[in-house]
Amino acid sequence: MIVMLMPPNPALALPIIAAAAVAAWWSARASAKAWGAIRLASSIVVAAAVAFPAPVALLAGLVAVLAGRGLGLSGWTRAGGPGAMAAECAGVLAAVGAVRAAGSAPAPALAIVAFLSLSGVTALASGLSDRPSAPWNGRRLAYEFANPAIAIVLADQVLRGGRGSTVVAIVLVLLANHALATLARVLGALRERNEALAARVTELATLHAIGGEILSTLDPERVFSIVDRECRKIFDVDFFFIGVLDRDTNQIRISYRAARGEGPRETTATLEEGLASWIVREKRAVRIDDAAEGTLPFRPQIVDKEIRSVLAVPLIVDDQVVGVLSVQSRRPEAYDEHQLSVLSTIAQQAAVAVENARHYAMATVDSLTGLYLRDYFFRRLGEERARAQRYGGDFAVLMLDLDGLKEINDAQGHLAGDRYLRALGATIKRSLRGADLGCRYGGDEFCVLLPETDLAGAQPIAERIRRAVAGLVVDVSGSPVRATVSIGIAAFPEHDSGELKGLVLRADQALYQAKRAGRDRVVAFA
């Protein structure tokens, strides 16, 4: 039974107080690397509460709290500071008060009551004043409950008055605490390295996937989709966009823009408007830790209001900016400099893919109308004819010629004619299906390839184009410009002449029949 209020040897109070401080300090250092270290400082404080009068026990607890900065005495808090220290002080007061209230109870009972009081009150106070800890697992809980047993041994040594054996016991507890703290730091550092290694492996796999996929496609939308998908694997992404610079108009076209849970959409922005414009002008990457601070070097019209963290890098080819890539998060400080470096590497690959797609488009697409060029049209026509011959399919060819483009050029100039042709190309594309192929054949003549379409199916498509062109009105300097189109149709296999250009020639013949019949009409080859 423990009934004494003063220990047989009061000189042991100083070693107990010093040991509590050292143990708490070691535990706090371990917590900096790995939260979850087993703390033995609480066993020393509990021993002081059992064996010493209240002032000594409270002093031991206070010194431990100060030495551990709220992280060394109990495992119930993950963040230090005044809140955690106050929580641990509350636990010390509860432990000492519980022992005083228990009076002459046996030492094991006092130690267990003191430990439960210290841990329980600390846990409750930390939950109210600081960020609480994660749930404990069973093994760690068992380790923590070794503290009452250690406290019983220390208290017994103090009460027996054996200075030598008490000092030895204190040294053993401190050595055990130091070993546990060191092990926690080592395990914490190892866990950090493993997490960093896993992150690097994911980054390398992402870079490999991006490099392998985007460089094998010439479709810009496919490139953007791949980059978006892979970036979401390694970054916290609430908002993503790729902007492409139009060198002719000096505008940024945000070609791919996707918020979390939404599909991609397209917008445009001039060089004076926001984040993408600033990146293009400055030709350098930027990391923003908190967009809400109001210290941005640009007007953030493009950045969503909820966005807090931003990584944005230029797409550069041959020292020329061709676009901008950005990932953004609603969480502040979501990115670091390493992630900015990774995004820059991704941007290098994306820039090459975007430029390859642009060069391919220049070689296959008419810059004025946005329709394909004649060489590409005949290449696709040959592929479609070979497929139809092998598998017995159908396809059709439309030949279109504007009625009155010369009159537009003569009356209002070639710039007006070019503006009308640009609008006409967009109108034709809107009138086609996804698999159809529109081509600028030359001047004011156009060709359309309709895969898997017979003569009966081609006629309503041709009529749809004719009506759309007839309804097209382009404003040029306040004057409306309009025209009509004549269309000829030829279909495979009924109009096939045995040569690749045979269908085009027969569609052209049908076109001139439409012209002679009065224009603004559709005629099939007969």
Solvent accessible surface area in square Angstrom, and as a share of the most:
residue,aa,sasa,rsa
1,M,168,0.75
2,I,18,0.09
3,V,99,0.57
4,M,103,0.46
5,L,119,0.59
6,M,107,0.48
7,P,7,0.05
8,P,62,0.39
9,N,26,0.13
10,P,77,0.49
11,A,59,0.45
12,L,1,0.01
13,A,17,0.13
14,L,132,0.66
15,P,42,0.27
16,I,0,0.00
17,I,22,0.11
18,A,50,0.38
19,A,2,0.02
20,A,0,0.00
21,A,19,0.14
22,V,55,0.32
23,A,0,0.00
24,A,0,0.00
25,W,111,0.39
26,W,47,0.17
27,S,1,0.01
28,A,0,0.00
29,R,99,0.36
30,A,0,0.00
31,S,14,0.09
32,A,85,0.66
33,K,95,0.40
34,A,9,0.07
35,W,66,0.23
36,G,21,0.20
37,A,4,0.03
38,I,21,0.11
39,R,1,0.00
40,L,7,0.03
41,A,0,0.00
42,S,3,0.02
43,S,0,0.00
44,I,0,0.00
45,V,0,0.00
46,V,0,0.00
47,A,1,0.00
48,A,0,0.00
49,A,0,0.00
50,V,5,0.03
51,A,1,0.01
52,F,3,0.01
53,P,25,0.15
54,A,29,0.22
55,P,96,0.61
56,V,33,0.19
57,A,0,0.00
58,L,60,0.30
59,L,89,0.44
60,A,0,0.00
61,G,0,0.00
62,L,82,0.41
63,V,42,0.24
64,A,0,0.00
65,V,1,0.00
66,L,101,0.50
67,A,27,0.21
68,G,0,0.00
69,R,115,0.42
70,G,0,0.00
71,L,26,0.13
72,G,0,0.00
73,L,1,0.01
74,S,8,0.05
75,G,2,0.02
76,W,67,0.24
77,T,1,0.01
78,R,99,0.36
79,A,32,0.25
80,G,32,0.31
81,G,28,0.26
82,P,117,0.74
83,G,19,0.18
84,A,0,0.00
85,M,48,0.21
86,A,59,0.46
87,A,1,0.00
88,E,0,0.00
89,C,42,0.25
90,A,32,0.25
91,G,0,0.00
92,V,5,0.03
93,L,109,0.54
94,A,27,0.21
95,A,0,0.00
96,V,6,0.03
97,G,37,0.36
98,A,21,0.16
99,V,5,0.03
100,R,78,0.28
101,A,90,0.70
102,A,42,0.32
103,G,44,0.42
104,S,56,0.36
105,A,26,0.20
106,P,61,0.39
107,A,18,0.14
108,P,66,0.41
109,A,42,0.32
110,L,3,0.01
111,A,0,0.00
112,I,80,0.41
113,V,62,0.36
114,A,0,0.00
115,F,6,0.03
116,L,87,0.44
117,S,24,0.15
118,L,1,0.01
119,S,18,0.11
120,G,39,0.38
121,V,51,0.29
122,T,0,0.00
123,A,27,0.21
124,L,120,0.60
125,A,22,0.17
126,S,1,0.01
127,G,40,0.38
128,L,149,0.74
129,S,61,0.39
130,D,33,0.17
131,R,137,0.50
132,P,77,0.48
133,S,23,0.15
134,A,37,0.29
135,P,132,0.83
136,W,49,0.17
137,N,90,0.46
138,G,57,0.54
139,R,172,0.63
140,R,22,0.08
141,L,76,0.38
142,A,65,0.51
143,Y,113,0.43
144,E,8,0.03
145,F,92,0.38
146,A,43,0.34
147,N,0,0.00
148,P,7,0.04
149,A,59,0.46
150,I,41,0.21
151,A,0,0.00
152,I,43,0.22
153,V,82,0.47
154,L,0,0.00
155,A,0,0.00
156,D,49,0.25
157,Q,41,0.18
158,V,0,0.00
159,L,27,0.14
160,R,176,0.64
161,G,22,0.21
162,G,29,0.27
163,R,139,0.51
164,G,50,0.48
165,S,54,0.35
166,T,0,0.00
167,V,61,0.35
168,V,86,0.49
169,A,14,0.11
170,I,8,0.04
171,V,69,0.40
172,L,109,0.54
173,V,14,0.08
174,L,29,0.14
175,L,106,0.53
176,A,44,0.34
177,N,0,0.00
178,H,69,0.31
179,A,58,0.45
180,L,56,0.28
181,A,1,0.01
182,T,47,0.27
183,L,94,0.47
184,A,12,0.09
185,R,51,0.19
186,V,85,0.49
187,L,80,0.40
188,G,1,0.01
189,A,24,0.18
190,L,93,0.46
191,R,124,0.45
192,E,85,0.38
193,R,177,0.64
194,N,80,0.41
195,E,106,0.47
196,A,43,0.33
197,L,114,0.57
198,A,59,0.46
199,A,42,0.32
200,R,92,0.34
201,V,87,0.50
202,T,55,0.32
203,E,16,0.07
204,L,119,0.59
205,A,59,0.46
206,T,3,0.01
207,L,31,0.15
208,H,146,0.65
209,A,30,0.23
210,I,0,0.00
211,G,15,0.14
212,G,50,0.48
213,E,51,0.23
214,I,0,0.00
215,L,91,0.45
216,S,91,0.59
217,T,26,0.15
218,L,82,0.41
219,D,70,0.36
220,P,56,0.35
221,E,86,0.39
222,R,108,0.39
223,V,0,0.00
224,F,3,0.01
225,S,45,0.29
226,I,1,0.01
227,V,0,0.00
228,D,10,0.05
229,R,96,0.35
230,E,2,0.01
231,C,0,0.00
232,R,80,0.29
233,K,119,0.51
234,I,28,0.14
235,F,14,0.06
236,D,44,0.23
237,V,4,0.02
238,D,14,0.07
239,F,1,0.01
240,F,0,0.00
241,F,0,0.00
242,I,0,0.00
243,G,0,0.00
244,V,21,0.12
245,L,25,0.13
246,D,59,0.31
247,R,113,0.41
248,D,138,0.72
249,T,80,0.46
250,N,84,0.43
251,Q,70,0.31
252,I,0,0.00
253,R,98,0.36
254,I,1,0.00
255,S,5,0.03
256,Y,17,0.06
257,R,28,0.10
258,A,4,0.03
259,A,8,0.06
260,R,129,0.47
261,G,85,0.82
262,E,99,0.44
263,G,47,0.45
264,P,81,0.51
265,R,108,0.39
266,E,99,0.45
267,T,48,0.28
268,T,92,0.53
269,A,7,0.06
270,T,49,0.29
271,L,18,0.09
272,E,115,0.52
273,E,62,0.28
274,G,3,0.03
275,L,0,0.00
276,A,0,0.00
277,S,0,0.00
278,W,17,0.06
279,I,0,0.00
280,V,19,0.11
281,R,126,0.46
282,E,77,0.35
283,K,78,0.33
284,R,129,0.47
285,A,31,0.24
286,V,19,0.11
287,R,77,0.28
288,I,17,0.09
289,D,52,0.27
290,D,25,0.13
291,A,18,0.14
292,A,72,0.56
293,E,120,0.54
294,G,66,0.63
295,T,108,0.63
296,L,37,0.18
297,P,71,0.45
298,F,21,0.09
299,R,142,0.52
300,P,61,0.38
301,Q,106,0.47
302,I,10,0.05
303,V,12,0.07
304,D,46,0.24
305,K,207,0.88
306,E,110,0.49
307,I,5,0.03
308,R,75,0.27
309,S,1,0.00
310,V,0,0.00
311,L,0,0.00
312,A,0,0.00
313,V,1,0.01
314,P,17,0.11
315,L,0,0.00
316,I,64,0.33
317,V,28,0.16
318,D,130,0.68
319,D,97,0.50
320,Q,108,0.48
321,V,14,0.08
322,V,5,0.03
323,G,0,0.00
324,V,0,0.00
325,L,0,0.00
326,S,0,0.00
327,V,0,0.00
328,Q,0,0.00
329,S,0,0.00
330,R,103,0.37
331,R,124,0.45
332,P,54,0.34
333,E,127,0.57
334,A,13,0.10
335,Y,10,0.04
336,D,71,0.37
337,E,101,0.45
338,H,67,0.30
339,Q,37,0.16
340,L,22,0.11
341,S,64,0.42
342,V,11,0.07
343,L,0,0.00
344,S,33,0.21
345,T,50,0.29
346,I,0,0.00
347,A,2,0.01
348,Q,116,0.51
349,Q,44,0.19
350,A,0,0.00
351,A,0,0.00
352,V,67,0.39
353,A,1,0.01
354,V,9,0.05
355,E,13,0.06
356,N,61,0.31
357,A,4,0.03
358,R,77,0.28
359,H,95,0.42
360,Y,78,0.30
361,A,39,0.30
362,M,122,0.54
363,A,73,0.57
364,T,5,0.03
365,V,41,0.23
366,D,18,0.09
367,S,115,0.74
368,L,30,0.15
369,T,6,0.04
370,G,29,0.27
371,L,4,0.02
372,Y,68,0.26
373,L,59,0.29
374,R,114,0.42
375,D,112,0.58
376,Y,24,0.09
377,F,0,0.00
378,F,26,0.11
379,R,123,0.45
380,R,71,0.26
381,L,1,0.00
382,G,22,0.21
383,E,99,0.45
384,E,21,0.09
385,R,33,0.12
386,A,58,0.45
387,R,69,0.25
388,A,1,0.01
389,Q,100,0.44
390,R,190,0.69
391,Y,150,0.57
392,G,66,0.64
393,G,16,0.15
394,D,53,0.27
395,F,0,0.00
396,A,0,0.00
397,V,0,0.00
398,L,0,0.00
399,M,1,0.00
400,L,1,0.00
401,D,18,0.10
402,L,3,0.02
403,D,13,0.07
404,G,18,0.17
405,L,14,0.07
406,K,144,0.61
407,E,105,0.47
408,I,16,0.08
409,N,30,0.16
410,D,101,0.52
411,A,84,0.65
412,Q,77,0.34
413,G,29,0.28
414,H,133,0.59
415,L,153,0.76
416,A,2,0.01
417,G,1,0.01
418,D,53,0.28
419,R,121,0.44
420,Y,0,0.00
421,L,6,0.03
422,R,131,0.48
423,A,29,0.22
424,L,2,0.01
425,G,0,0.00
426,A,37,0.28
427,T,7,0.04
428,I,1,0.01
429,K,99,0.42
430,R,175,0.64
431,S,9,0.05
432,L,25,0.12
433,R,100,0.36
434,G,88,0.84
435,A,70,0.54
436,D,15,0.08
437,L,6,0.03
438,G,6,0.05
439,C,0,0.00
440,R,48,0.17
441,Y,43,0.16
442,G,36,0.35
443,G,48,0.46
444,D,38,0.20
445,E,35,0.16
446,F,2,0.01
447,C,0,0.00
448,V,1,0.00
449,L,1,0.01
450,L,0,0.00
451,P,19,0.12
452,E,118,0.53
453,T,7,0.04
454,D,66,0.34
455,L,43,0.21
456,A,74,0.57
457,G,28,0.27
458,A,0,0.00
459,Q,75,0.33
460,P,76,0.48
461,I,9,0.05
462,A,0,0.00
463,E,54,0.24
464,R,93,0.34
465,I,0,0.00
466,R,48,0.17
467,R,137,0.50
468,A,36,0.28
469,V,0,0.00
470,A,35,0.27
471,G,59,0.56
472,L,25,0.12
473,V,67,0.39
474,V,13,0.07
475,D,79,0.41
476,V,17,0.10
477,S,112,0.72
478,G,62,0.60
479,S,46,0.29
480,P,90,0.56
481,V,4,0.03
482,R,144,0.53
483,A,11,0.09
484,T,40,0.23
485,V,2,0.01
486,S,0,0.00
487,I,0,0.00
488,G,0,0.00
489,I,0,0.00
490,A,0,0.00
491,A,0,0.00
492,F,14,0.06
493,P,74,0.47
494,E,96,0.43
495,H,20,0.09
496,D,39,0.20
497,S,52,0.33
498,G,52,0.50
499,E,118,0.53
500,L,69,0.34
501,K,115,0.49
502,G,4,0.03
503,L,2,0.01
504,V,4,0.02
505,L,102,0.51
506,R,71,0.26
507,A,0,0.00
508,D,35,0.18
509,Q,95,0.42
510,A,0,0.00
511,L,0,0.00
512,Y,101,0.39
513,Q,60,0.27
514,A,0,0.00
515,K,38,0.16
516,R,183,0.67
517,A,57,0.44
518,G,50,0.48
519,R,115,0.42
520,D,47,0.25
521,R,97,0.36
522,V,29,0.17
523,V,34,0.19
524,A,23,0.18
525,F,39,0.16
526,A,116,0.90
